[in-house]
Amino acid sequence: MHSRSDWQARPPKKTRRLDADHVDGVCIHYAGFIIDPTRPTDALLRSIQTGHLDRLRWWDIAYNLAVDQDGEVWTLRGLDIESGAQGGRTLNRRYVSVLGLVGPGQPIPEPMVAGIRQCVTLARTRWPGAVDIVPHSQIKATSCPGDPLRALLADGHLEPGPDPVSLGPALPVVLRRGAAGTDVARLQKALNITADGKFGPQTEKRLALVQTTLAPWLGPAGGVVNERTWAWVLWTEGL
C-alpha cells in the first residue's frame, strides 16, 4: 500500500476526522475521464489533487484511497479522514471513498478488482461498521462509477468475502512469539511499541489486545499474525 509521500502529495488545507459512529460502508468511484494506463500513477494523483485544491478549492484530493489498473492501493486522504467525494458532509462521513483509476467505458482489469477488495478489507479493519459497498450513483445522481464497476458491484465481485485479501509473497503468512527481524519491527511500529525486532511477550500481549479491539477483522485474537493482521499493518504504514 502506497503512502501519500510515495506520490508526493501536497499537504491538505484542512482535515476533519471520521467517527466510527457514522461510518456505514465504502463508496466506489471512478476518475470520470479516460486513464492512460502507461501514465505513472504518482503523477496522475498529483494532477487530480492539484485540480481539487486549486481549481475546486477543496481541502485536499477528495478520496480516501485509490486503486490503479495494476491493483496497487494508494493512500489519498487516508482512512481516518472524512472524504470530500460523496456530495455533502452527511454522505462524506458515512462512507470511505475508493477511487478506481479508470474512466467511462474502460474495462476493469482483474488486478484492480483485487485492489478494490483489499481497500474494502482495510476500511472494515479500521471501521468495523463499514459493512456496505455502494456505487456513488446509489447515493447521488451521477454517472460515477460507470457501468463496468456498477456491474461488478451488482454481481458481488467487489466483496472480499470470507477469505483474507492476499498481500503477496513478500510478507509472512504467520508470525508469532519467538520470531525476529524486520517484519517483527514493522508489526511493532504498527502496534506503537518499541520496534526492537523481537517478538516477545509484550508484542504478543499488545497484538492480542488490538485483535480483540478490532475483532473479527484482524483474525483470531491470539497474538499471532496472519494475513488479515498484515492488511492492518499495511494500512498503518500508509497513514
N, C-alpha and C positions, 0 to 999 in steps of 0.2 A: 504494500500500500504506500503510495507516494505522499509525502508531506507537502505543505504549502511551500516550503523552501525549495523543494525539488522543481517547482515551476516558477520560482522567483516571484511569488505573489506580492503585490503591494499591500501595505498594512490597511486594515479596514478603517473607515472613518468613525465607525461606531459599531458596537455589538449589543445583542440582547440574548441572554442565555435561555435555553429551553428549560421547561419544567416538566418533570415526569407526570404531574397531574393532568397535563394536557396532551401529551404525545400519544396519538392513536395509531399511527401507521407510517408507511412510506409512500410517497407520491413520485411517479415516474414521469420524466420529462425527456424531450429531445431538443436538439440545438435550434431547430427551426430553419436551418439553411444546410445546403449540401456540404458535407465534410469531405475534404480531400484526405484519404487515409495515409497518404505519404507525408502529410504535413506533421511536424513534430508536435506532440500533444502539449508540451510546455508552452510553446509559442501560441498555440491555439487558445489555451486557457488564459494567457496574459492578454490576448486580444479581446476575449469575451469580458474579462474583468475591466479592461480599460473602457469598453463601451458601457458597462454597468455603472462604473464610478464616474466617468467624465461626461458621458452623453446623457445618461438617465439620472445621474445624481443620486444613485443608490449608495448604501453604506459599504457594499462590497460586491463581489461576484455573488449572484443570487442564490446559488445552490449549495447544498451541504457536501455532496460527493459527486464525482463524475466517473464514468467508465468509458475508456476508449475502445476502438474497434479490435484491439489486441487483448481486451479483457482486463487491462490494467486499471486499478482503482486509484483515484486521485482525491486527496483531501482539498475541498474548496473552503466553505465556511467551517467545516468540521461538524462533528456530531453533537457538540454541546451548544451550538449557536443557532438561534432562530433563523430560519430561511427567509429569503425575500422573494421567493419564486412562485408562491401558490396563488396570490391575489388577495391580499389583506391579512391583517395580523391574526385573526381567528384561525384561518387556514394555515398560515405560516407556522404557528406554534403547535398545530395538530399533526403535521406531517414532516418527516425528514425527506428532503428533496434529493432525488438521484437523477443526474443528467446523463442520458446516453448520448454519446458524441456521434450522432447520426442526424441526417436531415430528412425532409419529406420524401417518402418513397424509397429511401435507401434500405437495402436488406440488412437484417440484424445478424452479424456473424456469431457463430456459436461461442467464441471466447467472450464476447460482450454479454451474452446470456449468463454465462458462468460468473462474470464480474458483477452483474446486477444482483444475482443471487447472493454473492458474497456481501454486497452492500446491505441487503436486507438482513442477513445474519448479523452483521456488525451493528446495524441500527437496533435490532432486537436485543442484542447483547447489552448495548448501552441503555436502551429504553424498553424494558420488558413489555410495556403496554402497546408497543408499536406492532400490532398484530395484522393490520390491514395493509394490502398493497393495492393502490389505485392509480389509474392513469390521470393525468392532470385534467383531461376533459371531463372526468366524472365529477369534479368539484368546481369547475369553472367552464364557462362557454369558450372553448378554444379547440384548435385542431391538434394541439400537443397531447400526447407524444407521437402522433402519427399512427396510421393503420397497422404497420408491421408490429410495433411494440404493443399496441392495443390488442392485437390478435394473440400475441404471446401471453399477455396478462389474462385474457379471457379463457385461454386454454390451460392456465395454471403453470405455464413453463417458467415463470419468474419466481415461483415459490420455492425456497430452498428445500422444503420437505424435512424428513426426519434425519437425513444424513448430513453431517457437517460438510461445509464447503472445503474442498481440497485447497491447501495453501502451497502445494508444490513440494518437491523433494528436498529443498534447502532447509526446511525446518523439521525438527524431530517430531515424531508422532507421539511419543511418550517421554516424559521427563519426570523423575521422582527423586526423593531424598537419596543422597549419595552421588548424584550427578555433579559435574563440574564443567566449567568452560564458559565461552562467550554467550551461548544460548541461555545458560542459567543467569548470567548477568543481565541479559535483555529482559528476562522474566522479572528479576528483582527490581529493575528500573520501573517496569510497569506496576509492580506492587508497592512502589515508593518506599523501599527498604534499601539498606546498604548493598550495593552491587559488587559483591566480592567474588562472584562466580562460583560459589559453593552452595549447593542445595542442602541446607541443614534444617534442623527443627524449626527455626524462626521462619524460613522461607515456606516450609510446608504448612505451618500454622497460619501464616498470612494468606497463602493461596487458598487454603480451605475456607477461610473467612470470606474472601472475595467470591469464591464459587458459591458459597451459601447465600451471600447477599444478592447475587445475580442469578440464582437458580431459576430455571434449568439451563440457561443459555451458555454457561461455561462447562457443562457436563457435570458428572458426579462430584459432589463436594468432599472429595477425599484427599485433597492436597497433591493430586497427581495431574500433570499437564497432559492435555490431549489436543486434538485439532481445534476443538471449539475454544479452548483456552488460548491457543495461538491466534485465533481470529481476534480475540480481545487484545492480546499483546500488540498485534499489528495496528489495531485501532488506536491504542495509546501512543504508539510511535508516530502516528500521523497528526497528533494534536499540536 
